[in-house]
Amino acid sequence: MLIKNLNLKNFRNYAEEQFAFSEGLNILTGRNAQGKTNCAEAVFYLCTGTSPRARRDKQLIKYGGQSALISAECSGRYGAITLAAEIRENGREIRVNGNKITRNADLLGNLYAVFFSPQELRLIQDGPDERRRFLNISLSQLSRPYYTALARYNRILEQRNNLLKNKDLSLVFDTLPVWDEQLCTYAATVARRRADYIAELAPLAAEAHAFLTDGKECLEISPEKKYKGDEGELKARLYDELKNNYDRDIRLGFTASGPHRDDIDIKIDGADAKTYASQGQTRTAALAIKLAEVEIFKSASGEYPVLILDDVLSELDLMRRKKLVARTEGLQTILTCTHAERVLAGKDANKIRIEGGAIKR
């Protein structure tokens, strides 16, 4: 999978710019706050319909602009493809091969992308929300059924939570089984796919971590809650769990169990990474997880995703920089850094210098 070019208009700090990317290593250099990360963000947005940084799409529009435009010519899993997005204050319009799509599910899977930035340390350091977010973004690219099940699960969950706040307890007890039947159908799909994904991710991340650390540390990943059985069995158990906790959920006013509460256990040398890992260990573990994600996409599609590495080299020691760069061989990589690091010296790379939201030519 490749992105051949990228066109930006009124996106973040870009007035208008065109990027041409090589099939291998692409290095975006420049001082801080010049637009390197914004370019990387635009690529990921076109692949997923999601910004890795902005909470709201309208934040992507250049100050003073009415809309932002992103477009690219790519080689995806289904052949040559054009992707385009127009982001407005009140919404957006996304096109695939010129055809307007109404569901984000129709964008996902056309071009896989894996994004790593210093913010990804939240995957280790922050709460369960960040780890579920990682699973959701990755699995949604891999599986449209997962994306659809997750969206429907979240909608029904919101309706169930609203019902739990109702003061008419007779209505609540009469209606909960109806919502729970639907909720657990989608919960089982989400839980089963996450469990399978983590089972595939764990050994790949452990291998990548051993490579980056020269075998000096051991990374272990496992789901906090073990989901066993097929989707039918999971649905029955999830339904019973909800039914047995009606009083608790009514008292709390929200649904306190289910996939929306799940977490992943991440350990380094047997110790909880969130509690005990140093900053360097955290960074290496998060990077190993992202490299494992790359391999999962390759296994699923037969092609490597676009790998986006934003400001990662400056925070790694020389050994880990060299190992990371070696790991990108054979992948289209978009790498941002303030300077062309010496570890990149002699590398066959497409180097692009950015100043003030424009390519310095």
Residue pairs with C-beta under 8 A, 6 or more apart in sequence:
1 74
1 75
1 76
1 77
1 111
1 112
1 301
1 303
1 304
1 305
1 306
1 332
2 21
2 23
2 74
2 75
2 306
2 332
3 21
3 43
3 46
3 72
3 73
3 74
3 111
3 306
3 332
4 20
4 21
4 72
4 73
4 74
4 75
5 18
5 19
5 20
5 21
5 72
5 73
6 18
6 19
6 21
6 39
6 42
6 43
6 46
6 70
6 71
6 72
7 17
7 18
7 19
7 69
7 70
7 71
7 72
8 14
8 16
8 17
8 18
8 19
8 38
8 39
8 42
8 68
8 69
8 70
9 15
9 16
9 68
9 69
9 70
10 16
10 61
10 62
10 65
10 66
10 67
10 68
10 69
11 38
11 42
11 60
11 61
11 62
11 68
11 69
11 70
11 87
12 35
12 38
12 41
12 42
12 60
12 62
12 68
12 357
13 34
13 35
13 38
13 62
13 356
13 357
14 35
14 38
14 39
14 62
14 357
14 358
15 62
15 357
15 358
17 357
17 358
17 359
19 39
19 352
19 359
20 350
21 332
21 334
21 350
22 332
22 349
22 350
23 332
24 331
24 332
24 333
24 348
24 349
24 350
25 328
25 333
25 335
25 344
25 347
25 348
25 349
25 350
26 332
26 333
26 334
26 335
26 349
26 350
26 352
27 335
27 336
27 337
27 340
27 344
27 349
27 350
27 351
27 352
28 36
28 39
28 40
28 334
28 335
28 336
28 337
28 352
28 353
28 354
29 36
29 336
29 337
29 338
29 339
29 340
29 351
29 352
29 353
29 354
30 36
30 338
30 353
30 354
30 355
30 360
31 338
31 355
32 338
34 354
34 355
34 356
34 357
35 354
35 356
35 357
35 358
36 310
36 311
36 336
36 337
36 354
37 53
37 117
37 310
37 311
37 336
38 357
39 334
39 336
39 354
40 115
40 117
40 308
40 310
40 334
40 336
41 51
41 52
41 53
41 54
41 60
42 70
43 72
43 113
43 306
43 308
43 334
44 50
44 51
44 52
44 113
44 115
44 308
45 51
45 60
45 70
45 85
46 70
46 71
46 72
46 83
46 84
46 85
46 111
47 83
47 107
47 110
47 111
47 112
47 113
47 141
47 306
48 107
48 108
48 113
48 137
48 140
48 141
49 85
49 94
49 104
49 107
49 108
50 137
51 57
51 59
51 60
52 115
52 117
52 119
53 117
53 119
54 60
57 87
57 92
58 87
58 88
58 89
60 68
60 87
61 67
61 68
61 87
61 88
61 89
62 68
66 88
66 89
67 86
67 87
67 88
67 89
68 86
68 87
69 84
69 85
69 86
69 87
70 84
70 85
70 87
71 82
71 83
71 84
71 85
72 82
72 83
72 84
73 80
73 81
73 82
74 80
74 81
74 82
74 83
74 110
74 111
75 81
76 110
76 111
77 109
77 110
77 111
77 112
77 301
77 302
77 303
78 110
81 96
81 97
81 110
81 111
82 95
82 96
82 97
82 98
83 94
83 95
83 96
83 107
83 110
83 111
84 94
84 95
84 98
85 92
85 93
85 94
85 95
86 92
86 93
86 94
93 100
94 100
94 101
94 104
94 107
95 101
96 106
96 107
96 110
101 107
104 147
105 144
105 147
105 148
108 140
108 141
108 144
108 147
109 141
109 142
109 144
111 305
111 306
112 141
112 142
112 297
112 301
112 303
112 305
112 306
113 141
113 305
113 306
113 307
113 308
114 290
114 293
114 294
114 297
114 305
114 306
114 307
114 308
115 290
115 308
115 310
116 286
116 287
116 290
116 307
116 308
116 309
116 310
116 312
117 310
117 311
117 312
118 283
118 310
118 311
118 312
118 315
120 286
120 287
120 290
121 279
121 282
121 283
121 286
122 130
123 130
123 131
123 134
123 286
123 289
124 266
124 273
124 274
124 277
124 282
124 285
124 286
125 274
125 282
128 261
128 262
128 263
128 264
131 263
131 264
131 266
132 259
132 260
132 262
132 263
134 289
135 194
135 197
135 198
135 264
136 150
138 197
138 293
138 296
139 146
139 147
139 150
139 193
139 194
139 197
140 146
140 147
140 150
141 297
142 197
142 296
142 297
142 300
143 193
145 189
146 189
146 190
146 193
149 186
149 189
149 190
149 193
150 186
150 190
152 182
152 186
153 183
153 186
153 187
153 189
153 190
153 259
153 260
154 260
156 179
156 182
156 183
156 186
157 183
157 255
157 258
157 260
159 179
160 176
160 179
160 180
160 183
160 255
161 253
161 254
161 255
163 171
163 172
163 175
163 176
163 179
164 172
164 249
164 250
164 252
164 253
164 254
164 255
165 253
166 172
169 250
172 250
173 246
176 242
176 246
177 243
180 239
180 242
180 243
181 239
183 242
183 258
184 235
184 236
184 238
184 239
184 242
185 235
187 234
187 235
187 238
187 258
187 259
188 231
188 232
188 234
188 235
188 238
189 231
190 259
191 227
191 234
191 238
191 259
191 262
192 227
192 230
192 231
192 234
194 223
194 227
194 259
194 262
195 223
195 226
195 227
197 296
198 221
198 222
198 223
198 264
200 296
200 299
201 221
201 289
201 292
201 293
201 296
202 220
202 221
202 222
204 291
204 292
204 295
204 296
205 219
205 221
205 285
205 288
205 289
205 291
205 292
206 218
206 219
206 220
206 221
206 288
207 292
208 287
208 288
208 289
208 291
208 292
208 295
208 327
209 217
209 218
209 219
209 284
209 285
209 288
210 217
210 218
210 219
211 323
211 327
212 284
212 287
212 288
212 320
212 323
212 324
213 284
213 320
214 319
217 268
217 269
217 281
217 284
218 268
218 269
218 270
219 266
219 267
219 268
219 285
219 288
220 265
220 266
220 267
220 268
220 270
221 264
221 265
221 266
221 267
221 289
222 264
222 265
223 262
223 263
223 264
223 265
224 262
224 263
224 264
224 265
225 262
225 263
227 234
229 237
238 258
241 257
241 258
242 249
242 255
242 257
242 258
245 256
245 257
248 256
249 255
249 256
265 272
266 272
266 273
266 274
266 285
267 273
268 276
268 277
268 281
268 285
271 277
273 281
273 282
273 285
277 285
280 317
283 315
283 316
284 316
284 320
287 312
287 324
291 327
294 304
294 305
294 307
294 331
297 303
297 304
297 305
298 304
298 305
304 330
304 331
304 332
305 331
306 331
306 332
306 333
306 334
307 328
307 331
307 332
307 333
307 334
308 333
308 334
309 324
309 328
309 333
309 334
309 335
309 336
310 336
311 336
311 337
311 338
312 324
312 335
313 321
313 324
313 325
313 335
313 337
313 341
313 343
314 337
314 338
314 341
316 324
318 343
321 341
321 343
322 343
325 343
325 344
325 347
328 335
340 351
352 359
353 359
353 360
354 360
